Amino acid sequence: MQFLPNWMRNYQRSWLSGDLVAGVIVTVMLIPQSLAYALLAGLPPEVGLYASILPILAYALLGSSMTLAVGPVAVASLMTASALQPLAAVGSAEYVGLAALLSLLSGGILLLFGLLRLGFLAHFLSHPVISGFISGSAVLIAVGQFKHLMGVNAGGGNVLDMLRHLERTATHTNSATLGIGVGSVLFLLLARKFLAPWLVRAGVDGKLADLASKLAPMLAVLVTTALVAVLRWDESAGVSIVGAVPQGLPMLAFPPIAASAIGQLWLPALLISLVGFIESVSVAQSLALKRQQRIQPNRELLGLGAANVASALSGGFPVTGGFARSVVNFSAGANTPLAGVVSAVLMAVVIAALTGLFYYLPHAVLAATIIVAVVSLIDVQTLRDAWHYDKADAWSLLATAGGVIVWGVEVGILMGVGLSLGTLVWRSSHPHIAVVGRVPGTEHFRNIARHPVATEPDLIAVRVDESLYFANSEVLQDTVESLVAAQPRTRHVLLVCSAINQIDATALGVLTDLESSLARRGIALLLSEVKGPVLDRLQKTSLGQNLQGRVFLSTHQAFESVRQNTPAPMIGREKQVAPLI
């Protein structure tokens, strides 16, 4: 029993009905999505079904979210196609094997990160970068599906290449396929916006009405499949259909492993792992908070890693937690991962006995399902908010989205990460430095450019709002020298260290040179509000020895000492630890 997850050991009978209902509803939603995302990844339709059984079971055993629905998702499918299309012919046996290997590598990376408790690595992808990546991917995915809506053979590549191919092949558009595709898109958009309100006005419960609107893709699949089957549009009108889908559960086996393939796929696998983990944790955390639950990021790494390994062993491709399915799972009343287990069992039944129902399913409907699903992922609001609050973040978002659209997913996300890290380095290398004075009648000190404050004629007090390291220490030195040059009467320079958490070796050398340079001109360097760990290290240096009598517990004490022209005693290790920490 101790090897079972907590939700199994503590399962309550009252949870069962909610889990069963949610499992059935998510299955109805998962069937068309699995087929559609396999199409998006360039894989045979059955591969999408294979990726919707064992991964769900693996996550249920190791994951920490009670309502996250794991399986194929749009962004991971696009990244899979982007990684594999240069390596093998789309849909070929080699392509399918590489997809499984990519899933295995992604799962291995996630498991390794989980065992090493490296969930914090995902923080290197900021929210604007993730938003830009997903928005750019949504545009790339949507444009890539136009060829299926039109029934033409158009090339891939970036958005511009695809649009040029579509323009050249537009004269070959299949009118029946276009009608099915555009009609499905319009139906799904109208259902998303108006079906739930219409059902509520008709007396249906609000939650049921919302669920019904989310299950509209299944209705579109059923209706268009029936029309094509009855009217034989595949023969009379040339409508492209899914065709025969192999029946039977997948065989368990390791994918073909070759060193050359691993060398080409490790970076895409890493990016898929990070993006999938962030997307899953974001969804899982938002849903958990609604029920006062908590998720464990490192457990999520293990759960998602196991899910991807399970997908690889069953002939699938990379999976992660899906936003839409997770919301439906939550809204339908799922209480535990048993809802996912129910969904996996039902998917197994579909694969084992019902794949013949998909024979006449038009590709155009799957493309419509993908387009409507990803359009909602284009995040204009985050761009608008970032532009008004911090244009650097807004440019990171735009650069990531633009990189994905113009050069592809790997280049786009690397551009976004690079720009985010570059912005971080630039900001820390140009710290905010304020000259401060005393707020009259208080012991508070504020920026002289923002507040009416009192200063001392022979004292310059400088507050640095950043740790000091090799990239910004020279900026501090130049600022101090400029201030001293502009105020010839200066006899004391006070460095307020309240925001300094670290001083590296380069910054220490700069401060040492600054102290010596000021001393030669009869100017004393003072420090105040130095944090304990920083002062501990300074006391072991020549700078610390030179500053004896000039380190103060507070800026107020330093000002008073200068006014009275009395040095403060050097704070020894025994005396400074308690008050400064």
C-alpha positions as CSV (number, residue, x, y, z in Angstrom):
1,M,0.0,0.0,0.0
2,Q,2.9,2.4,0.7
3,F,3.8,2.3,-3.0
4,L,0.4,3.6,-4.0
5,P,-0.1,7.4,-4.6
6,N,-1.9,9.3,-1.8
7,W,-5.1,9.7,-3.8
8,M,-5.5,5.9,-4.0
9,R,-4.7,5.3,-0.4
10,N,-7.2,7.9,0.8
11,Y,-9.8,7.5,-1.9
12,Q,-13.4,8.2,-0.8
13,R,-16.5,6.6,-2.3
14,S,-18.2,10.0,-2.7
15,W,-15.6,11.0,-5.2
16,L,-16.4,8.1,-7.6
17,S,-19.4,9.6,-9.5
18,G,-17.5,12.8,-10.3
19,D,-14.4,10.9,-11.5
20,L,-16.5,8.6,-13.7
21,V,-18.5,11.4,-15.3
22,A,-15.3,13.5,-15.9
23,G,-13.6,10.5,-17.4
24,V,-16.3,9.9,-19.9
25,I,-16.6,13.6,-20.9
26,V,-12.9,14.0,-21.3
27,T,-12.7,10.9,-23.5
28,V,-15.3,12.3,-25.9
29,M,-13.2,15.4,-26.1
30,L,-9.9,13.5,-26.3
31,I,-10.8,11.4,-29.3
32,P,-10.9,14.1,-32.0
33,Q,-8.0,16.0,-30.3
34,S,-5.8,12.9,-30.4
35,L,-6.5,12.4,-34.1
36,A,-6.0,16.1,-34.8
37,Y,-2.8,16.5,-33.0
38,A,-1.3,13.4,-34.6
39,L,-2.1,15.0,-37.9
40,L,-0.4,18.2,-36.7
41,A,2.7,16.2,-35.7
42,G,2.8,14.5,-39.1
43,L,2.0,11.1,-37.7
44,P,-0.6,8.5,-38.5
45,P,-3.9,9.0,-36.6
46,E,-3.5,5.9,-34.5
47,V,-0.4,7.3,-32.9
48,G,-2.5,10.1,-31.4
49,L,-4.7,7.4,-29.8
50,Y,-1.7,5.4,-28.6
51,A,-0.4,8.6,-26.8
52,S,-3.7,8.8,-24.9
53,I,-3.7,5.6,-22.9
54,L,-0.5,4.7,-21.0
55,P,0.7,8.2,-20.5
56,I,-2.5,9.0,-18.6
57,L,-2.0,6.0,-16.4
58,A,1.7,6.8,-15.7
59,Y,0.9,10.4,-14.7
60,A,-1.9,9.1,-12.4
61,L,0.7,7.1,-10.5
62,L,3.4,9.8,-10.1
63,G,1.9,13.2,-10.8
64,S,0.7,15.5,-8.0
65,S,-2.3,17.3,-9.7
66,M,-5.7,15.9,-9.1
67,T,-7.3,17.3,-12.3
68,L,-4.5,17.7,-14.9
69,A,-5.4,15.9,-18.1
70,V,-2.3,14.6,-19.8
71,G,-2.1,13.7,-23.5
72,P,-1.3,15.1,-26.9
73,V,-1.4,19.0,-27.1
74,A,-1.0,21.4,-30.0
75,V,2.3,23.1,-29.1
76,A,4.1,19.8,-28.3
77,S,2.8,18.3,-31.5
78,L,4.1,21.3,-33.5
79,M,7.5,21.0,-31.8
80,T,7.5,17.3,-32.7
81,A,6.8,18.0,-36.3
82,S,9.4,20.8,-36.4
83,A,12.1,18.5,-34.9
84,L,11.3,15.4,-37.1
85,Q,10.5,16.8,-40.6
86,P,14.1,17.5,-41.5
87,L,15.1,14.0,-40.5
88,A,12.6,11.7,-42.1
89,A,9.6,11.5,-44.5
90,V,6.4,12.6,-42.8
91,G,4.3,9.6,-41.8
92,S,7.0,7.0,-42.6
93,A,8.0,4.2,-40.2
94,E,11.3,6.0,-39.6
95,Y,9.4,9.2,-38.7
96,V,7.1,7.3,-36.3
97,G,10.1,5.7,-34.6
98,L,11.8,9.1,-34.3
99,A,8.7,10.5,-32.7
100,A,8.7,7.7,-30.1
101,L,12.5,8.3,-29.5
102,L,11.8,12.0,-29.0
103,S,9.2,11.2,-26.4
104,L,11.6,8.8,-24.7
105,L,14.3,11.5,-24.6
106,S,11.9,14.1,-23.3
107,G,10.6,11.7,-20.6
108,G,14.2,10.9,-19.6
109,I,15.1,14.6,-19.3
110,L,12.0,15.2,-17.1
111,L,12.7,12.2,-14.9
112,L,16.3,13.3,-14.4
113,F,15.2,16.8,-13.6
114,G,12.7,15.4,-11.1
115,L,15.2,13.2,-9.4
116,L,17.6,16.1,-9.1
117,R,14.8,18.4,-8.0
118,L,15.5,20.9,-10.8
119,G,12.1,22.2,-11.3
120,F,13.4,25.7,-10.8
121,L,15.1,25.5,-14.2
122,A,11.8,26.3,-15.8
123,H,12.0,29.8,-14.3
124,F,14.5,30.6,-17.0
125,L,11.5,30.9,-19.3
126,S,9.7,34.0,-18.3
127,H,5.9,34.5,-18.7
128,P,6.3,36.9,-21.7
129,V,8.6,34.4,-23.4
130,I,6.2,31.5,-22.9
131,S,3.3,33.7,-24.0
132,G,5.2,34.8,-27.1
133,F,6.2,31.3,-27.9
134,I,2.7,29.9,-27.6
135,S,1.2,32.8,-29.5
136,G,3.7,32.4,-32.3
137,S,3.2,28.7,-32.3
138,A,-0.6,29.2,-32.6
139,V,-0.2,31.4,-35.7
140,L,2.2,28.8,-37.2
141,I,-0.1,25.9,-36.4
142,A,-3.2,27.7,-37.7
143,V,-1.6,28.7,-41.0
144,G,-0.2,25.2,-41.4
145,Q,-3.7,23.8,-41.3
146,F,-5.0,25.9,-44.2
147,K,-3.8,23.3,-46.7
148,H,-6.1,20.7,-45.1
149,L,-9.0,23.2,-45.2
150,M,-8.4,23.8,-48.9
151,G,-7.6,20.2,-49.8
152,V,-4.3,21.1,-51.5
153,N,-0.7,19.9,-51.2
154,A,1.3,22.8,-49.9
155,G,4.8,22.8,-48.4
156,G,5.8,23.5,-44.9
157,G,8.4,25.7,-43.3
158,N,7.7,29.1,-41.7
159,V,4.5,31.1,-42.0
160,L,5.8,33.1,-45.1
161,D,6.8,29.9,-46.9
162,M,3.4,28.3,-46.2
163,L,1.5,31.3,-47.4
164,R,3.5,31.5,-50.6
165,H,2.8,27.7,-51.2
166,L,-0.9,28.3,-50.5
167,E,-1.0,31.1,-53.0
168,R,0.6,29.0,-55.7
169,T,-1.8,26.1,-55.1
170,A,-5.0,28.1,-54.5
171,T,-6.3,27.3,-57.9
172,H,-6.4,23.6,-57.0
173,T,-8.6,24.1,-53.9
174,N,-11.1,21.3,-53.4
175,S,-14.5,23.1,-53.0
176,A,-16.1,20.2,-51.1
177,T,-13.2,20.1,-48.7
178,L,-13.2,23.8,-48.3
179,G,-16.9,23.8,-47.5
180,I,-16.5,21.1,-44.9
181,G,-13.5,22.9,-43.3
182,V,-14.8,26.4,-43.3
183,G,-18.2,25.2,-42.2
184,S,-16.6,23.3,-39.3
185,V,-14.5,26.3,-38.3
186,L,-17.6,28.6,-38.2
187,F,-19.7,26.0,-36.3
188,L,-17.0,25.5,-33.7
189,L,-16.5,29.3,-33.3
190,L,-20.2,29.9,-33.0
191,A,-20.6,27.0,-30.6
192,R,-17.8,28.3,-28.4
193,K,-19.4,31.7,-28.2
194,F,-23.1,31.2,-28.3
195,L,-24.0,27.5,-27.5
196,A,-23.5,27.8,-23.8
197,P,-25.6,31.0,-23.4
198,W,-28.3,29.5,-25.6
199,L,-28.5,26.3,-23.6
200,V,-28.6,28.3,-20.3
201,R,-31.6,30.3,-21.7
202,A,-33.2,27.0,-22.6
203,G,-33.0,26.0,-19.0
204,V,-29.8,23.9,-19.0
205,D,-27.5,24.1,-16.0
206,G,-24.6,26.5,-16.5
207,K,-21.9,24.0,-16.0
208,L,-23.5,21.4,-18.3
209,A,-24.0,24.1,-20.9
210,D,-20.3,25.1,-20.7
211,L,-19.3,21.4,-21.1
212,A,-21.6,21.0,-24.1
213,S,-19.9,23.9,-25.9
214,K,-16.5,22.3,-25.3
215,L,-17.7,19.0,-26.7
216,A,-18.8,20.7,-30.0
217,P,-15.7,19.2,-31.9
218,M,-17.0,15.7,-31.3
219,L,-20.4,16.7,-32.8
220,A,-18.6,18.2,-35.8
221,V,-16.6,15.0,-36.2
222,L,-19.8,12.8,-36.1
223,V,-21.8,14.9,-38.5
224,T,-19.1,15.4,-41.1
225,T,-18.0,11.7,-40.9
226,A,-21.6,10.6,-41.5
227,L,-22.1,13.0,-44.4
228,V,-18.9,11.8,-46.2
229,A,-19.8,8.1,-45.5
230,V,-23.4,8.4,-46.8
231,L,-22.7,10.7,-49.7
232,R,-19.3,9.2,-50.6
233,W,-17.7,12.6,-51.0
234,D,-14.3,10.9,-50.7
235,E,-14.9,9.3,-54.2
236,S,-17.3,11.8,-55.8
237,A,-15.8,15.0,-54.6
238,G,-12.2,14.1,-53.7
239,V,-12.5,14.9,-50.0
240,S,-9.4,13.7,-48.1
241,I,-10.3,11.3,-45.3
242,V,-8.4,9.6,-42.5
243,G,-9.0,6.1,-44.0
244,A,-8.2,2.8,-42.3
245,V,-7.0,3.2,-38.7
246,P,-5.3,0.0,-37.4
247,Q,-7.4,-1.7,-34.8
248,G,-5.9,-3.1,-31.6
249,L,-3.9,-2.0,-28.7
250,P,-0.3,-0.9,-29.3
251,M,2.6,-3.3,-28.8
252,L,5.0,-2.3,-26.0
253,A,8.6,-1.8,-27.3
254,F,11.5,0.6,-27.0
255,P,11.8,2.8,-30.1
256,P,14.9,2.4,-32.3
257,I,17.8,4.1,-30.6
258,A,20.7,5.5,-32.6
259,A,23.5,7.8,-31.4
260,S,23.1,10.0,-34.5
261,A,19.4,10.4,-33.8
262,I,19.9,11.2,-30.2
263,G,22.5,13.9,-31.2
264,Q,19.9,15.5,-33.4
265,L,16.9,15.3,-31.0
266,W,18.3,16.1,-27.6
267,L,17.8,19.9,-28.0
268,P,14.2,19.6,-29.3
269,A,13.6,17.1,-26.5
270,L,14.9,19.6,-23.9
271,L,12.8,22.4,-25.3
272,I,9.7,20.2,-25.4
273,S,10.3,19.1,-21.8
274,L,10.7,22.7,-20.5
275,V,7.8,24.1,-22.4
276,G,5.5,21.2,-21.6
277,F,6.5,21.3,-17.9
278,I,5.8,25.0,-17.6
279,E,2.5,24.7,-19.5
280,S,1.4,21.8,-17.3
281,V,2.4,23.3,-14.0
282,S,0.7,26.6,-14.9
283,V,-2.6,24.8,-15.6
284,A,-2.3,22.4,-12.7
285,Q,-1.5,25.2,-10.2
286,S,-4.4,27.4,-11.4
287,L,-6.8,24.5,-11.0
288,A,-5.4,23.4,-7.7
289,L,-5.8,26.9,-6.1
290,K,-9.5,26.8,-6.9
291,R,-9.8,23.9,-4.4
292,Q,-7.2,25.0,-1.9
293,Q,-4.9,22.2,-3.1
294,R,-1.2,22.2,-3.8
295,I,0.9,20.7,-6.5
296,Q,4.6,19.7,-6.2
297,P,6.7,20.8,-9.1
298,N,9.3,18.1,-8.7
299,R,6.5,15.5,-8.6
300,E,5.1,17.0,-11.7
301,L,8.5,16.5,-13.4
302,L,8.4,12.8,-12.4
303,G,4.8,12.4,-13.5
304,L,5.3,14.1,-16.9
305,G,8.5,12.2,-17.4
306,A,6.9,8.9,-16.7
307,A,4.0,9.8,-19.1
308,N,6.4,10.6,-21.9
309,V,8.4,7.3,-21.4
310,A,5.1,5.4,-21.4
311,S,4.1,7.2,-24.6
312,A,7.4,6.2,-26.2
313,L,7.0,2.5,-25.1
314,S,3.5,2.4,-26.6
315,G,4.5,4.0,-30.0
316,G,3.3,7.5,-29.2
317,F,4.9,10.9,-29.2
318,P,5.6,13.7,-26.6
319,V,2.7,14.5,-24.3
320,T,2.0,17.0,-21.6
321,G,-0.9,18.5,-19.7
322,G,-3.5,20.1,-21.9
323,F,-5.3,23.4,-20.9
324,A,-8.7,22.8,-22.5
325,R,-9.0,19.1,-21.4
326,S,-7.8,19.9,-17.9
327,V,-10.4,22.7,-17.5
328,V,-13.1,20.3,-18.8
329,N,-11.9,17.6,-16.5
330,F,-12.1,20.0,-13.6
331,S,-15.5,21.4,-14.5
332,A,-17.0,17.9,-15.1
333,G,-16.3,17.1,-11.4
334,A,-13.0,15.2,-11.4
335,N,-11.8,14.7,-7.9
336,T,-8.7,12.5,-8.5
337,P,-6.6,11.1,-11.3
338,L,-9.1,8.2,-11.4
339,A,-10.9,10.3,-14.0
340,G,-7.8,10.0,-16.2
341,V,-7.7,6.3,-15.6
342,V,-11.3,6.0,-16.7
343,S,-10.5,8.1,-19.8
344,A,-7.5,5.8,-20.6
345,V,-9.6,2.7,-20.3
346,L,-12.3,4.1,-22.6
347,M,-9.6,5.1,-25.1
348,A,-8.3,1.6,-25.0
349,V,-11.8,0.3,-25.8
350,V,-12.0,2.7,-28.8
351,I,-8.6,1.6,-30.1
352,A,-9.4,-2.1,-29.6
353,A,-12.8,-2.1,-31.3
354,L,-14.0,1.2,-32.7
355,T,-11.3,2.6,-35.0
356,G,-13.4,1.6,-38.0
357,L,-15.7,4.5,-37.2
358,F,-13.0,7.0,-38.2
359,Y,-12.5,5.7,-41.8
360,Y,-14.6,8.5,-43.4
361,L,-13.4,11.2,-41.0
362,P,-12.4,14.3,-43.2
363,H,-9.0,15.7,-42.6
364,A,-10.6,19.2,-43.0
365,V,-12.6,18.7,-39.7
366,L,-9.4,17.8,-37.8
367,A,-7.7,20.9,-39.2
368,A,-10.7,23.0,-38.2
369,T,-10.5,21.5,-34.7
370,I,-6.9,22.4,-34.5
371,I,-7.4,26.0,-35.8
372,V,-10.2,26.8,-33.4
373,A,-8.3,25.3,-30.5
374,V,-5.1,27.3,-31.1
375,V,-6.6,30.6,-32.0
376,S,-7.6,31.0,-28.4
377,L,-3.9,30.6,-27.4
378,I,-2.9,33.9,-29.1
379,D,-2.3,36.0,-26.0
380,V,-2.9,39.7,-27.0
381,Q,-3.7,40.7,-23.4
382,T,-0.3,39.8,-22.0
383,L,1.3,41.8,-24.8
384,R,-0.9,44.8,-24.1
385,D,-0.2,44.6,-20.3
386,A,3.6,44.1,-20.8
387,W,3.8,47.0,-23.3
388,H,2.2,49.4,-20.8
389,Y,4.2,48.1,-17.8
390,D,7.6,47.0,-19.1
391,K,8.5,47.4,-22.8
392,A,11.5,45.1,-22.4
393,D,9.2,42.2,-21.5
394,A,6.9,43.2,-24.4
395,W,9.8,43.1,-26.8
396,S,10.8,39.7,-25.5
397,L,7.3,38.5,-26.2
398,L,7.3,39.9,-29.7
399,A,10.8,38.6,-30.5
400,T,9.8,35.1,-29.4
401,A,6.6,35.1,-31.3
402,G,8.3,36.6,-34.4
403,G,11.1,34.1,-34.2
404,V,8.7,31.2,-34.1
405,I,6.7,32.6,-37.1
406,V,9.7,33.4,-39.2
407,W,12.3,30.8,-38.3
408,G,10.5,28.1,-36.4
409,V,9.9,26.9,-32.9
410,E,13.5,26.2,-31.7
411,V,14.9,29.4,-33.0
412,G,12.0,31.4,-31.6
413,I,12.2,30.1,-28.1
414,L,16.0,30.4,-28.0
415,M,15.6,34.0,-29.2
416,G,13.1,34.7,-26.4
417,V,15.3,33.1,-23.7
418,G,18.4,34.9,-25.0
419,L,16.6,38.2,-25.0
420,S,15.2,37.7,-21.6
421,L,18.5,36.8,-20.1
422,G,20.2,39.6,-22.0
423,T,17.6,42.0,-20.5
424,L,18.3,40.7,-17.1
425,V,22.0,41.1,-17.4
426,W,21.6,44.6,-18.9
427,R,19.4,45.7,-16.0
428,S,21.7,44.3,-13.3
429,S,24.7,45.9,-15.1
430,H,22.9,49.3,-15.0
431,P,21.6,49.4,-11.4
432,H,19.5,52.1,-10.0
433,I,21.8,54.4,-8.0
434,A,20.2,57.1,-5.9
435,V,21.7,59.9,-3.9
436,V,19.7,60.0,-0.6
437,G,18.9,62.5,2.1
438,R,17.0,62.5,5.4
439,V,13.3,63.1,5.4
440,P,13.0,66.0,7.9
441,G,12.1,65.0,11.5
442,T,12.6,61.3,10.8
443,E,15.3,58.6,10.5
444,H,14.2,57.7,7.0
445,F,16.2,58.4,3.9
446,R,14.9,58.8,0.4
447,N,16.1,59.8,-3.1
448,I,16.8,63.5,-3.3
449,A,15.3,63.5,-6.8
450,R,11.9,62.3,-5.6
451,H,11.5,63.7,-2.1
452,P,12.2,67.0,-0.2
453,V,15.0,65.8,2.0
454,A,17.9,67.3,4.1
455,T,21.5,66.6,3.2
456,E,24.9,67.3,4.7
457,P,27.2,69.7,2.8
458,D,30.3,67.5,3.0
459,L,28.5,64.1,2.7
460,I,27.3,62.2,-0.4
461,A,25.1,59.3,0.5
462,V,24.6,56.8,-2.3
463,R,22.2,53.8,-2.3
464,V,22.8,51.0,-4.8
465,D,19.7,49.0,-5.5
466,E,21.5,45.9,-6.8
467,S,24.2,43.4,-5.7
468,L,27.6,44.4,-6.9
469,Y,29.4,42.2,-9.3
470,F,31.8,42.4,-12.3
471,A,29.2,43.9,-14.7
472,N,28.1,46.8,-12.6
473,S,30.9,47.7,-10.1
474,E,32.5,50.1,-12.6
475,V,29.2,51.9,-13.0
476,L,29.1,52.5,-9.3
477,Q,32.7,53.8,-9.3
478,D,32.0,56.2,-12.2
479,T,28.9,57.5,-10.5
480,V,30.7,58.2,-7.2
481,E,33.6,59.9,-9.0
482,S,31.1,62.1,-10.9
483,L,29.2,63.1,-7.8
484,V,32.5,63.9,-6.0
485,A,33.7,66.0,-8.9
486,A,30.5,68.0,-8.9
487,Q,30.6,68.6,-5.1
488,P,34.2,69.6,-4.2
489,R,33.4,70.1,-0.5
490,T,32.8,66.4,-0.1
491,R,34.7,64.8,2.8
492,H,32.6,61.6,3.2
493,V,31.0,59.2,0.7
494,L,28.4,56.9,2.3
495,L,27.5,53.8,0.5
496,V,24.0,52.6,1.7
497,C,24.1,48.8,1.3
498,S,20.6,47.8,2.2
499,A,19.9,46.3,-1.3
500,I,23.3,44.7,-1.7
501,N,23.1,40.9,-1.1
502,Q,26.5,40.0,-2.7
503,I,29.8,41.5,-3.6
504,D,31.9,39.4,-5.9
505,A,35.7,39.5,-6.2
506,T,35.7,42.1,-9.1
507,A,33.4,44.4,-7.2
508,L,35.6,44.0,-4.1
509,G,38.6,45.1,-6.1
510,V,36.7,48.1,-7.5
511,L,35.6,49.2,-4.0
512,T,39.1,48.8,-2.7
513,D,40.5,51.0,-5.4
514,L,37.7,53.5,-4.8
515,E,38.4,53.7,-1.1
516,S,42.1,54.2,-1.8
517,S,41.4,56.9,-4.5
518,L,39.1,58.8,-2.2
519,A,41.5,58.5,0.8
520,R,44.2,60.1,-1.2
521,R,42.0,63.2,-1.7
522,G,41.0,63.3,2.0
523,I,37.6,61.7,1.5
524,A,36.4,58.9,3.7
525,L,34.4,56.0,2.4
526,L,31.6,54.9,4.8
527,L,29.2,51.9,4.7
528,S,25.8,51.5,6.3
529,E,23.2,48.8,6.6
530,V,25.6,46.1,5.4
531,K,24.0,42.7,5.6
532,G,25.6,40.2,7.9
533,P,26.8,37.7,5.3
534,V,28.3,40.5,3.2
535,L,30.0,42.0,6.2
536,D,31.4,38.7,7.3
537,R,33.3,38.4,4.1
538,L,34.4,42.0,3.9
539,Q,36.0,41.8,7.4
540,K,38.4,39.2,6.0
541,T,39.7,41.6,3.3
542,S,42.1,44.5,3.3
543,L,39.1,46.8,2.4
544,G,37.4,45.6,5.6
545,Q,40.5,46.5,7.6
546,N,40.7,49.9,6.0
547,L,37.0,50.6,6.8
548,Q,37.4,50.0,10.6
549,G,35.4,52.7,12.4
550,R,33.4,53.5,9.2
551,V,30.8,50.8,9.0
552,F,27.4,51.7,10.6
553,L,24.3,49.8,11.5
554,S,22.0,52.4,10.0
555,T,22.2,55.3,7.6
556,H,20.8,57.5,10.4
557,Q,23.8,56.6,12.6
558,A,26.2,57.4,9.8
559,F,24.6,60.8,9.2
560,E,24.8,61.6,13.0
561,S,28.4,60.5,13.1
562,V,29.3,62.8,10.2
563,R,27.4,65.7,11.8
564,Q,29.2,65.2,15.1
565,N,32.5,64.4,13.3
566,T,33.0,61.3,15.4
567,P,33.9,57.9,14.0
568,A,31.8,54.9,14.8
569,P,33.5,51.9,16.3
570,M,34.1,49.1,13.9
571,I,31.4,46.5,14.4
572,G,33.1,43.2,15.3
573,R,31.8,39.8,14.3
574,E,30.4,39.1,17.8
575,K,28.5,42.4,17.9
576,Q,27.3,42.7,14.3
577,V,25.6,39.3,13.7
578,A,22.5,39.8,15.8
579,P,21.6,43.4,14.8
580,L,22.5,43.1,11.1
581,I,20.7,39.9,10.3
